[in-house]
Amino acid sequence: MARTSIQRVISGKSPFLGDNNHLHHLMRTMINEKFIFLVYISISMMPILIYDFFIKNFYLTFALSISVYFTIFFYLTYQKKHT
């Protein structure tokens, strides 16, 4: 939510108006419709699993989760622009 709000303000749009620049919208263009929910839930559960099983440091888990999210987001954005 923070990423889309900041991106809308920078581009001169209202942060309260909707657009299709969310992770699930980008995934819809790249992934088969049947698997979107599974992939989205898996990505959403990743921080909890990382914290519970591997790293017991909240801040490190948070930073790792944010970096994974942005990596996936920018990869899907790049793929969408080049297809």
N, CA, C and O atoms as a CHARMM CRD file, in Angstrom:
* protein
*
  332
    1    1 MET  N      0.82400  -1.18800   0.00000 PROA 1      0.00000
    2    1 MET  CA     0.00000   0.00000   0.00000 PROA 1      0.00000
    3    1 MET  C      0.87000   1.25400   0.00000 PROA 1      0.00000
    4    1 MET  O      0.57900   2.22100  -0.70500 PROA 1      0.00000
    5    2 ALA  N      1.93000   1.23000   0.78900 PROA 2      0.00000
    6    2 ALA  CA     2.81300   2.38800   0.84900 PROA 2      0.00000
    7    2 ALA  C      3.48000   2.63000  -0.49400 PROA 2      0.00000
    8    2 ALA  O      3.60500   3.77400  -0.93100 PROA 2      0.00000
    9    3 ARG  N      3.91100   1.55500  -1.15300 PROA 3      0.00000
   10    3 ARG  CA     4.57200   1.70500  -2.45000 PROA 3      0.00000
   11    3 ARG  C      3.64100   2.33000  -3.47100 PROA 3      0.00000
   12    3 ARG  O      4.04300   3.24500  -4.19000 PROA 3      0.00000
   13    4 THR  N      2.40400   1.85400  -3.55100 PROA 4      0.00000
   14    4 THR  CA     1.48600   2.39800  -4.54500 PROA 4      0.00000
   15    4 THR  C      1.09500   3.83900  -4.22000 PROA 4      0.00000
   16    4 THR  O      0.95500   4.65900  -5.12800 PROA 4      0.00000
   17    5 SER  N      0.91600   4.15700  -2.94000 PROA 5      0.00000
   18    5 SER  CA     0.57600   5.53400  -2.56300 PROA 5      0.00000
   19    5 SER  C      1.69900   6.49400  -2.92900 PROA 5      0.00000
   20    5 SER  O      1.45100   7.55500  -3.50100 PROA 5      0.00000
   21    6 ILE  N      2.92900   6.12600  -2.60300 PROA 6      0.00000
   22    6 ILE  CA     4.07500   6.98300  -2.91700 PROA 6      0.00000
   23    6 ILE  C      4.24600   7.11200  -4.42600 PROA 6      0.00000
   24    6 ILE  O      4.52200   8.19800  -4.93400 PROA 6      0.00000
   25    7 GLN  N      4.08300   6.01000  -5.13400 PROA 7      0.00000
   26    7 GLN  CA     4.23300   6.03600  -6.59100 PROA 7      0.00000
   27    7 GLN  C      3.16400   6.92500  -7.23000 PROA 7      0.00000
   28    7 GLN  O      3.45900   7.63600  -8.19100 PROA 7      0.00000
   29    8 ARG  N      1.94200   6.90000  -6.72400 PROA 8      0.00000
   30    8 ARG  CA     0.88000   7.74500  -7.26600 PROA 8      0.00000
   31    8 ARG  C      1.15100   9.21600  -6.99400 PROA 8      0.00000
   32    8 ARG  O      0.94100  10.05000  -7.87500 PROA 8      0.00000
   33    9 VAL  N      1.61200   9.55400  -5.79400 PROA 9      0.00000
   34    9 VAL  CA     1.90600  10.95100  -5.47000 PROA 9      0.00000
   35    9 VAL  C      3.04200  11.46900  -6.34100 PROA 9      0.00000
   36    9 VAL  O      2.97200  12.59300  -6.83800 PROA 9      0.00000
   37   10 ILE  N      4.08200  10.67000  -6.53400 PROA 10     0.00000
   38   10 ILE  CA     5.21600  11.08800  -7.36700 PROA 10     0.00000
   39   10 ILE  C      4.78400  11.32100  -8.80500 PROA 10     0.00000
   40   10 ILE  O      5.26400  12.24600  -9.46000 PROA 10     0.00000
   41   11 SER  N      3.87300  10.47800  -9.30000 PROA 11     0.00000
   42   11 SER  CA     3.41900  10.63700 -10.68600 PROA 11     0.00000
   43   11 SER  C      2.31300  11.67800 -10.82600 PROA 11     0.00000
   44   11 SER  O      1.81400  11.89200 -11.93100 PROA 11     0.00000
   45   12 GLY  N      1.91700  12.33300  -9.72700 PROA 12     0.00000
   46   12 GLY  CA     0.92900  13.40200  -9.79200 PROA 12     0.00000
   47   12 GLY  C     -0.51100  12.93100  -9.74300 PROA 12     0.00000
   48   12 GLY  O     -1.42100  13.70300 -10.04600 PROA 12     0.00000
   49   13 LYS  N     -0.73600  11.68400  -9.36900 PROA 13     0.00000
   50   13 LYS  CA    -2.09000  11.13800  -9.27200 PROA 13     0.00000
   51   13 LYS  C     -2.53600  11.14200  -7.81700 PROA 13     0.00000
   52   13 LYS  O     -1.71700  11.24600  -6.90400 PROA 13     0.00000
   53   14 SER  N     -3.82300  11.02900  -7.61700 PROA 14     0.00000
   54   14 SER  CA    -4.35700  10.94800  -6.26300 PROA 14     0.00000
   55   14 SER  C     -4.04700   9.57300  -5.67700 PROA 14     0.00000
   56   14 SER  O     -4.24700   8.56200  -6.35000 PROA 14     0.00000
   57   15 PRO  N     -3.55800   9.51700  -4.42200 PROA 15     0.00000
   58   15 PRO  CA    -3.27200   8.21100  -3.82200 PROA 15     0.00000
   59   15 PRO  C     -4.52800   7.41000  -3.49500 PROA 15     0.00000
   60   15 PRO  O     -4.43600   6.23300  -3.14500 PROA 15     0.00000
   61   16 PHE  N     -5.69300   8.03100  -3.60600 PROA 16     0.00000
   62   16 PHE  CA    -6.93900   7.35300  -3.26300 PROA 16     0.00000
   63   16 PHE  C     -7.65600   6.76100  -4.47600 PROA 16     0.00000
   64   16 PHE  O     -8.64000   6.03600  -4.32100 PROA 16     0.00000
   65   17 LEU  N     -7.17500   7.06100  -5.67500 PROA 17     0.00000
   66   17 LEU  CA    -7.77800   6.49200  -6.87200 PROA 17     0.00000
   67   17 LEU  C     -7.11700   5.15700  -7.19700 PROA 17     0.00000
   68   17 LEU  O     -5.90900   5.00000  -7.01700 PROA 17     0.00000
   69   18 GLY  N     -7.89000   4.21500  -7.66500 PROA 18     0.00000
   70   18 GLY  CA    -7.37500   2.88700  -7.96400 PROA 18     0.00000
   71   18 GLY  C     -6.63500   2.83000  -9.29100 PROA 18     0.00000
   72   18 GLY  O     -6.83500   3.67100 -10.16800 PROA 18     0.00000
   73   19 ASP  N     -5.79300   1.84300  -9.42100 PROA 19     0.00000
   74   19 ASP  CA    -5.11000   1.56300 -10.67800 PROA 19     0.00000
   75   19 ASP  C     -4.77000   0.07400 -10.71300 PROA 19     0.00000
   76   19 ASP  O     -5.08800  -0.66200  -9.77900 PROA 19     0.00000
   77   20 ASN  N     -4.14000  -0.35300 -11.76500 PROA 20     0.00000
   78   20 ASN  CA    -3.77300  -1.76200 -11.91000 PROA 20     0.00000
   79   20 ASN  C     -2.28400  -1.98300 -11.67000 PROA 20     0.00000
   80   20 ASN  O     -1.69100  -2.88200 -12.26700 PROA 20     0.00000
   81   21 ASN  N     -1.68300  -1.19000 -10.82100 PROA 21     0.00000
   82   21 ASN  CA    -0.25400  -1.27900 -10.56200 PROA 21     0.00000
   83   21 ASN  C      0.01600  -1.97700  -9.22600 PROA 21     0.00000
   84   21 ASN  O      0.84200  -1.51900  -8.43700 PROA 21     0.00000
   85   22 HSD  N     -0.67900  -3.08000  -8.98100 PROA 22     0.00000
   86   22 HSD  CA    -0.47700  -3.87300  -7.77400 PROA 22     0.00000
   87   22 HSD  C      0.13100  -5.20600  -8.16900 PROA 22     0.00000
   88   22 HSD  O      0.06800  -5.61400  -9.32900 PROA 22     0.00000
   89   23 LEU  N      0.71700  -5.87500  -7.19600 PROA 23     0.00000
   90   23 LEU  CA     1.38000  -7.13700  -7.47300 PROA 23     0.00000
   91   23 LEU  C      0.42100  -8.16000  -8.07500 PROA 23     0.00000
   92   23 LEU  O      0.78200  -8.85800  -9.02200 PROA 23     0.00000
   93   24 HSD  N     -0.78200  -8.25600  -7.54800 PROA 24     0.00000
   94   24 HSD  CA    -1.71500  -9.26000  -8.06600 PROA 24     0.00000
   95   24 HSD  C     -2.17300  -8.94100  -9.48700 PROA 24     0.00000
   96   24 HSD  O     -2.48200  -9.86000 -10.24500 PROA 24     0.00000
   97   25 HSD  N     -2.22300  -7.67100  -9.86700 PROA 25     0.00000
   98   25 HSD  CA    -2.56700  -7.32500 -11.24500 PROA 25     0.00000
   99   25 HSD  C     -1.42500  -7.69500 -12.19900 PROA 25     0.00000
  100   25 HSD  O     -1.66400  -8.17400 -13.30800 PROA 25     0.00000
  101   26 LEU  N     -0.19100  -7.46800 -11.75900 PROA 26     0.00000
  102   26 LEU  CA     0.95600  -7.84400 -12.58500 PROA 26     0.00000
  103   26 LEU  C      1.06300  -9.35800 -12.71100 PROA 26     0.00000
  104   26 LEU  O      1.42100  -9.87500 -13.76900 PROA 26     0.00000
  105   27 MET  N      0.75300 -10.06300 -11.63200 PROA 27     0.00000
  106   27 MET  CA     0.80800 -11.52200 -11.68200 PROA 27     0.00000
  107   27 MET  C     -0.25100 -12.07100 -12.62400 PROA 27     0.00000
  108   27 MET  O     -0.03300 -13.10800 -13.25000 PROA 27     0.00000
  109   28 ARG  N     -1.37800 -11.41000 -12.73800 PROA 28     0.00000
  110   28 ARG  CA    -2.44200 -11.87400 -13.62100 PROA 28     0.00000
  111   28 ARG  C     -1.98600 -11.90200 -15.07500 PROA 28     0.00000
  112   28 ARG  O     -2.43800 -12.74500 -15.85000 PROA 28     0.00000
  113   29 THR  N     -1.09400 -10.98800 -15.45000 PROA 29     0.00000
  114   29 THR  CA    -0.61100 -10.96200 -16.82800 PROA 29     0.00000
  115   29 THR  C      0.48200 -12.00300 -17.08600 PROA 29     0.00000
  116   29 THR  O      0.74000 -12.35600 -18.23700 PROA 29     0.00000
  117   30 MET  N      1.12800 -12.49800 -16.01900 PROA 30     0.00000
  118   30 MET  CA     2.26100 -13.39700 -16.18000 PROA 30     0.00000
  119   30 MET  C      1.95500 -14.85000 -15.81800 PROA 30     0.00000
  120   30 MET  O      2.58600 -15.76400 -16.34700 PROA 30     0.00000
  121   31 ILE  N      1.00300 -15.06600 -14.92900 PROA 31     0.00000
  122   31 ILE  CA     0.76700 -16.40200 -14.38700 PROA 31     0.00000
  123   31 ILE  C     -0.62000 -16.87300 -14.81000 PROA 31     0.00000
  124   31 ILE  O     -1.55200 -16.07700 -14.92700 PROA 31     0.00000
  125   32 ASN  N     -0.73600 -18.15300 -15.03300 PROA 32     0.00000
  126   32 ASN  CA    -2.01900 -18.75000 -15.36500 PROA 32     0.00000
  127   32 ASN  C     -3.05100 -18.39500 -14.28700 PROA 32     0.00000
  128   32 ASN  O     -2.74700 -18.42700 -13.09500 PROA 32     0.00000
  129   33 GLU  N     -4.24500 -18.06400 -14.70900 PROA 33     0.00000
  130   33 GLU  CA    -5.30900 -17.60100 -13.80700 PROA 33     0.00000
  131   33 GLU  C     -5.58500 -18.57500 -12.66500 PROA 33     0.00000
  132   33 GLU  O     -5.94500 -18.15300 -11.56700 PROA 33     0.00000
  133   34 LYS  N     -5.42000 -19.86100 -12.91100 PROA 34     0.00000
  134   34 LYS  CA    -5.71700 -20.86100 -11.88800 PROA 34     0.00000
  135   34 LYS  C     -4.72300 -20.82900 -10.73200 PROA 34     0.00000
  136   34 LYS  O     -5.06500 -21.23600  -9.62200 PROA 34     0.00000
  137   35 PHE  N     -3.50600 -20.35600 -10.96500 PROA 35     0.00000
  138   35 PHE  CA    -2.46200 -20.43200  -9.95800 PROA 35     0.00000
  139   35 PHE  C     -2.18300 -19.11300  -9.25000 PROA 35     0.00000
  140   35 PHE  O     -1.33600 -19.07100  -8.35800 PROA 35     0.00000
  141   36 ILE  N     -2.86100 -18.05000  -9.61500 PROA 36     0.00000
  142   36 ILE  CA    -2.56900 -16.73800  -9.01900 PROA 36     0.00000
  143   36 ILE  C     -2.78500 -16.75100  -7.51600 PROA 36     0.00000
  144   36 ILE  O     -1.94400 -16.25800  -6.76400 PROA 36     0.00000
  145   37 PHE  N     -3.89600 -17.30700  -7.07400 PROA 37     0.00000
  146   37 PHE  CA    -4.19100 -17.31500  -5.63900 PROA 37     0.00000
  147   37 PHE  C     -3.11900 -18.07900  -4.87800 PROA 37     0.00000
  148   37 PHE  O     -2.67000 -17.62700  -3.82500 PROA 37     0.00000
  149   38 LEU  N     -2.70700 -19.22000  -5.39100 PROA 38     0.00000
  150   38 LEU  CA    -1.68300 -20.01900  -4.73400 PROA 38     0.00000
  151   38 LEU  C     -0.35600 -19.26600  -4.63900 PROA 38     0.00000
  152   38 LEU  O      0.28700 -19.26300  -3.59000 PROA 38     0.00000
  153   39 VAL  N      0.04100 -18.64100  -5.71600 PROA 39     0.00000
  154   39 VAL  CA     1.30100 -17.89200  -5.72300 PROA 39     0.00000
  155   39 VAL  C      1.20600 -16.68100  -4.79600 PROA 39     0.00000
  156   39 VAL  O      2.14900 -16.39800  -4.05800 PROA 39     0.00000
  157   40 TYR  N      0.09700 -15.97200  -4.82200 PROA 40     0.00000
  158   40 TYR  CA    -0.06300 -14.77600  -3.99100 PROA 40     0.00000
  159   40 TYR  C     -0.05600 -15.13900  -2.50400 PROA 40     0.00000
  160   40 TYR  O      0.58000 -14.45300  -1.70400 PROA 40     0.00000
  161   41 ILE  N     -0.74500 -16.19300  -2.13600 PROA 41     0.00000
  162   41 ILE  CA    -0.74800 -16.63000  -0.73700 PROA 41     0.00000
  163   41 ILE  C      0.64100 -17.09900  -0.32100 PROA 41     0.00000
  164   41 ILE  O      1.07300 -16.84200   0.80200 PROA 41     0.00000
  165   42 SER  N      1.33500 -17.77900  -1.21400 PROA 42     0.00000
  166   42 SER  CA     2.69600 -18.23000  -0.90500 PROA 42     0.00000
  167   42 SER  C      3.62300 -17.04800  -0.64800 PROA 42     0.00000
  168   42 SER  O      4.41900 -17.06900   0.29100 PROA 42     0.00000
  169   43 ILE  N      3.51800 -16.02800  -1.47600 PROA 43     0.00000
  170   43 ILE  CA     4.33400 -14.83100  -1.27900 PROA 43     0.00000
  171   43 ILE  C      3.95400 -14.13200   0.02300 PROA 43     0.00000
  172   43 ILE  O      4.82400 -13.63500   0.73800 PROA 43     0.00000
  173   44 SER  N      2.67600 -14.09100   0.33000 PROA 44     0.00000
  174   44 SER  CA     2.20800 -13.43500   1.55600 PROA 44     0.00000
  175   44 SER  C      2.63300 -14.19300   2.81600 PROA 44     0.00000
  176   44 SER  O      2.88400 -13.57600   3.85100 PROA 44     0.00000
  177   45 MET  N      2.71400 -15.50500   2.73700 PROA 45     0.00000
  178   45 MET  CA     3.09500 -16.32900   3.88900 PROA 45     0.00000
  179   45 MET  C      4.60700 -16.38800   4.10100 PROA 45     0.00000
  180   45 MET  O      5.06800 -16.80100   5.16500 PROA 45     0.00000
  181   46 MET  N      5.37400 -15.98100   3.10300 PROA 46     0.00000
  182   46 MET  CA     6.81800 -16.08900   3.17600 PROA 46     0.00000
  183   46 MET  C      7.42500 -15.41300   4.41200 PROA 46     0.00000
  184   46 MET  O      8.27400 -16.02800   5.05600 PROA 46     0.00000
  185   47 PRO  N      7.04100 -14.18700   4.77900 PROA 47     0.00000
  186   47 PRO  CA     7.64900 -13.57800   5.97400 PROA 47     0.00000
  187   47 PRO  C      7.39100 -14.38300   7.25200 PROA 47     0.00000
  188   47 PRO  O      8.27400 -14.49500   8.10300 PROA 47     0.00000
  189   48 ILE  N      6.20600 -14.93200   7.38400 PROA 48     0.00000
  190   48 ILE  CA     5.88600 -15.71100   8.58100 PROA 48     0.00000
  191   48 ILE  C      6.72700 -16.97700   8.63100 PROA 48     0.00000
  192   48 ILE  O      7.25600 -17.33700   9.68300 PROA 48     0.00000
  193   49 LEU  N      6.84700 -17.64900   7.49900 PROA 49     0.00000
  194   49 LEU  CA     7.64100 -18.87400   7.46100 PROA 49     0.00000
  195   49 LEU  C      9.12000 -18.60300   7.69000 PROA 49     0.00000
  196   49 LEU  O      9.78700 -19.35500   8.40000 PROA 49     0.00000
  197   50 ILE  N      9.63200 -17.54300   7.10100 PROA 50     0.00000
  198   50 ILE  CA    11.04100 -17.18800   7.30700 PROA 50     0.00000
  199   50 ILE  C     11.29300 -16.90600   8.78100 PROA 50     0.00000
  200   50 ILE  O     12.28700 -17.36800   9.34100 PROA 50     0.00000
  201   51 TYR  N     10.39900 -16.15200   9.41100 PROA 51     0.00000
  202   51 TYR  CA    10.58000 -15.81200  10.82100 PROA 51     0.00000
  203   51 TYR  C     10.49800 -17.05100  11.70500 PROA 51     0.00000
  204   51 TYR  O     11.33700 -17.24500  12.58600 PROA 51     0.00000
  205   52 ASP  N      9.50600 -17.87600  11.47600 PROA 52     0.00000
  206   52 ASP  CA     9.29900 -19.03900  12.33800 PROA 52     0.00000
  207   52 ASP  C     10.37600 -20.10800  12.20300 PROA 52     0.00000
  208   52 ASP  O     10.78200 -20.69900  13.20300 PROA 52     0.00000
  209   53 PHE  N     10.84200 -20.36400  10.99600 PROA 53     0.00000
  210   53 PHE  CA    11.72700 -21.49400  10.78100 PROA 53     0.00000
  211   53 PHE  C     13.20800 -21.13900  10.65700 PROA 53     0.00000
  212   53 PHE  O     14.06100 -21.97600  10.95200 PROA 53     0.00000
  213   54 PHE  N     13.52900 -19.93300  10.23400 PROA 54     0.00000
  214   54 PHE  CA    14.93000 -19.63500   9.94500 PROA 54     0.00000
  215   54 PHE  C     15.50200 -18.50900  10.79600 PROA 54     0.00000
  216   54 PHE  O     16.49000 -18.70500  11.50400 PROA 54     0.00000
  217   55 ILE  N     14.90000 -17.35900  10.73200 PROA 55     0.00000
  218   55 ILE  CA    15.46900 -16.17000  11.37800 PROA 55     0.00000
  219   55 ILE  C     14.52200 -15.73500  12.48900 PROA 55     0.00000
  220   55 ILE  O     13.33600 -15.51700  12.24200 PROA 55     0.00000
  221   56 LYS  N     15.02600 -15.61000  13.68600 PROA 56     0.00000
  222   56 LYS  CA    14.18600 -15.18700  14.79700 PROA 56     0.00000
  223   56 LYS  C     14.32000 -13.68500  15.07800 PROA 56     0.00000
  224   56 LYS  O     13.91900 -13.20900  16.14000 PROA 56     0.00000
  225   57 ASN  N     14.87900 -12.95400  14.12800 PROA 57     0.00000
  226   57 ASN  CA    15.03800 -11.51200  14.26400 PROA 57     0.00000
  227   57 ASN  C     13.96600 -10.83400  13.41300 PROA 57     0.00000
  228   57 ASN  O     13.96400 -10.97400  12.19000 PROA 57     0.00000
  229   58 PHE  N     13.06100 -10.10600  14.05100 PROA 58     0.00000
  230   58 PHE  CA    11.94700  -9.48800  13.33300 PROA 58     0.00000
  231   58 PHE  C     12.42900  -8.49600  12.27900 PROA 58     0.00000
  232   58 PHE  O     11.93900  -8.51700  11.15000 PROA 58     0.00000
  233   59 TYR  N     13.37200  -7.63600  12.62400 PROA 59     0.00000
  234   59 TYR  CA    13.80600  -6.59000  11.70200 PROA 59     0.00000
  235   59 TYR  C     14.51800  -7.17300  10.47500 PROA 59     0.00000
  236   59 TYR  O     14.34000  -6.68300   9.36000 PROA 59     0.00000
  237   60 LEU  N     15.30400  -8.19400  10.68100 PROA 60     0.00000
  238   60 LEU  CA    15.97000  -8.83900   9.55800 PROA 60     0.00000
  239   60 LEU  C     14.94800  -9.54400   8.66200 PROA 60     0.00000
  240   60 LEU  O     15.04900  -9.49600   7.43700 PROA 60     0.00000
  241   61 THR  N     13.96500 -10.19600   9.28500 PROA 61     0.00000
  242   61 THR  CA    12.90900 -10.84600   8.52200 PROA 61     0.00000
  243   61 THR  C     12.09900  -9.82200   7.73800 PROA 61     0.00000
  244   61 THR  O     11.76400 -10.06100   6.57800 PROA 61     0.00000
  245   62 PHE  N     11.78100  -8.69600   8.34600 PROA 62     0.00000
  246   62 PHE  CA    11.03500  -7.63400   7.68400 PROA 62     0.00000
  247   62 PHE  C     11.81200  -7.08800   6.48700 PROA 62     0.00000
  248   62 PHE  O     11.25000  -6.91900   5.40500 PROA 62     0.00000
  249   63 ALA  N     13.10000  -6.81300   6.68000 PROA 63     0.00000
  250   63 ALA  CA    13.92900  -6.28800   5.59500 PROA 63     0.00000
  251   63 ALA  C     14.05200  -7.30200   4.45800 PROA 63     0.00000
  252   63 ALA  O     13.98600  -6.93200   3.28600 PROA 63     0.00000
  253   64 LEU  N     14.22800  -8.55600   4.79600 PROA 64     0.00000
  254   64 LEU  CA    14.32100  -9.59800   3.78300 PROA 64     0.00000
  255   64 LEU  C     13.00900  -9.74000   3.01900 PROA 64     0.00000
  256   64 LEU  O     13.01400  -9.90100   1.79800 PROA 64     0.00000
  257   65 SER  N     11.90000  -9.68200   3.72400 PROA 65     0.00000
  258   65 SER  CA    10.58200  -9.80100   3.08600 PROA 65     0.00000
  259   65 SER  C     10.30800  -8.64300   2.14400 PROA 65     0.00000
  260   65 SER  O      9.79500  -8.84300   1.04300 PROA 65     0.00000
  261   66 ILE  N     10.64300  -7.44300   2.56600 PROA 66     0.00000
  262   66 ILE  CA    10.45300  -6.26200   1.71400 PROA 66     0.00000
  263   66 ILE  C     11.32800  -6.36000   0.47200 PROA 66     0.00000
  264   66 ILE  O     10.87900  -6.03900  -0.62800 PROA 66     0.00000
  265   67 SER  N     12.56300  -6.79800   0.63500 PROA 67     0.00000
  266   67 SER  CA    13.44000  -6.90700  -0.53100 PROA 67     0.00000
  267   67 SER  C     12.94700  -7.98800  -1.49300 PROA 67     0.00000
  268   67 SER  O     13.04800  -7.81300  -2.70800 PROA 67     0.00000
  269   68 VAL  N     12.42500  -9.08000  -0.98900 PROA 68     0.00000
  270   68 VAL  CA    11.87700 -10.12800  -1.85700 PROA 68     0.00000
  271   68 VAL  C     10.64700  -9.60500  -2.58800 PROA 68     0.00000
  272   68 VAL  O     10.48700  -9.84300  -3.78500 PROA 68     0.00000
  273   69 TYR  N      9.77600  -8.89200  -1.87500 PROA 69     0.00000
  274   69 TYR  CA     8.57400  -8.32600  -2.49800 PROA 69     0.00000
  275   69 TYR  C      8.95200  -7.39700  -3.64900 PROA 69     0.00000
  276   69 TYR  O      8.41400  -7.52000  -4.75000 PROA 69     0.00000
  277   70 PHE  N      9.87700  -6.46800  -3.39800 PROA 70     0.00000
  278   70 PHE  CA    10.25300  -5.52600  -4.44800 PROA 70     0.00000
  279   70 PHE  C     10.97200  -6.21100  -5.59800 PROA 70     0.00000
  280   70 PHE  O     10.82400  -5.79700  -6.74800 PROA 70     0.00000
  281   71 THR  N     11.74100  -7.23900  -5.31600 PROA 71     0.00000
  282   71 THR  CA    12.38600  -7.99400  -6.38400 PROA 71     0.00000
  283   71 THR  C     11.34500  -8.64400  -7.28300 PROA 71     0.00000
  284   71 THR  O     11.44900  -8.57400  -8.50800 PROA 71     0.00000
  285   72 ILE  N     10.34400  -9.27500  -6.68300 PROA 72     0.00000
  286   72 ILE  CA     9.27300  -9.89500  -7.46500 PROA 72     0.00000
  287   72 ILE  C      8.49800  -8.83900  -8.23400 PROA 72     0.00000
  288   72 ILE  O      8.19700  -9.02700  -9.41200 PROA 72     0.00000
  289   73 PHE  N      8.17100  -7.73000  -7.57900 PROA 73     0.00000
  290   73 PHE  CA     7.40300  -6.66900  -8.22700 PROA 73     0.00000
  291   73 PHE  C      8.15000  -6.08700  -9.42300 PROA 73     0.00000
  292   73 PHE  O      7.57500  -5.93800 -10.50100 PROA 73     0.00000
  293   74 PHE  N      9.42600  -5.75900  -9.23800 PROA 74     0.00000
  294   74 PHE  CA    10.18400  -5.16000 -10.33300 PROA 74     0.00000
  295   74 PHE  C     10.43900  -6.16500 -11.45700 PROA 74     0.00000
  296   74 PHE  O     10.48800  -5.78400 -12.62700 PROA 74     0.00000
  297   75 TYR  N     10.60200  -7.43400 -11.11600 PROA 75     0.00000
  298   75 TYR  CA    10.75800  -8.45200 -12.15400 PROA 75     0.00000
  299   75 TYR  C      9.48900  -8.55500 -12.99600 PROA 75     0.00000
  300   75 TYR  O      9.56000  -8.60100 -14.22400 PROA 75     0.00000
  301   76 LEU  N      8.32900  -8.59100 -12.33900 PROA 76     0.00000
  302   76 LEU  CA     7.06900  -8.67900 -13.08000 PROA 76     0.00000
  303   76 LEU  C      6.81900  -7.41200 -13.90000 PROA 76     0.00000
  304   76 LEU  O      6.30500  -7.48900 -15.01600 PROA 76     0.00000
  305   77 THR  N      7.18000  -6.25200 -13.35700 PROA 77     0.00000
  306   77 THR  CA     7.04500  -5.00000 -14.09800 PROA 77     0.00000
  307   77 THR  C      7.94600  -5.01600 -15.33000 PROA 77     0.00000
  308   77 THR  O      7.52700  -4.61300 -16.41500 PROA 77     0.00000
  309   78 TYR  N      9.17200  -5.47800 -15.16300 PROA 78     0.00000
  310   78 TYR  CA    10.11900  -5.56800 -16.27900 PROA 78     0.00000
  311   78 TYR  C      9.59500  -6.53100 -17.34900 PROA 78     0.00000
  312   78 TYR  O      9.65000  -6.23600 -18.54300 PROA 78     0.00000
  313   79 GLN  N      9.09200  -7.67400 -16.90800 PROA 79     0.00000
  314   79 GLN  CA     8.56100  -8.65400 -17.85300 PROA 79     0.00000
  315   79 GLN  C      7.35800  -8.10700 -18.60700 PROA 79     0.00000
  316   79 GLN  O      7.21000  -8.36200 -19.80200 PROA 79     0.00000
  317   80 LYS  N      6.51000  -7.37000 -17.93200 PROA 80     0.00000
  318   80 LYS  CA     5.31800  -6.80200 -18.57200 PROA 80     0.00000
  319   80 LYS  C      5.71300  -5.78700 -19.64000 PROA 80     0.00000
  320   80 LYS  O      5.09600  -5.73900 -20.70500 PROA 80     0.00000
  321   81 LYS  N      6.73000  -4.98000 -19.36900 PROA 81     0.00000
  322   81 LYS  CA     7.16300  -3.96000 -20.33200 PROA 81     0.00000
  323   81 LYS  C      7.85500  -4.57700 -21.54800 PROA 81     0.00000
  324   81 LYS  O      7.81900  -4.00000 -22.63400 PROA 81     0.00000
  325   82 HSD  N      8.47600  -5.72500 -21.38200 PROA 82     0.00000
  326   82 HSD  CA     9.24200  -6.32600 -22.46000 PROA 82     0.00000
  327   82 HSD  C      8.54500  -7.50300 -23.13000 PROA 82     0.00000
  328   82 HSD  O      9.19300  -8.29300 -23.81700 PROA 82     0.00000
  329   83 THR  N      7.24000  -7.63000 -22.94100 PROA 83     0.00000
  330   83 THR  CA     6.49900  -8.70000 -23.63700 PROA 83     0.00000
  331   83 THR  C      5.55800  -8.12700 -24.65300 PROA 83     0.00000
  332   83 THR  O      4.85400  -8.87400 -25.33300 PROA 83     0.00000
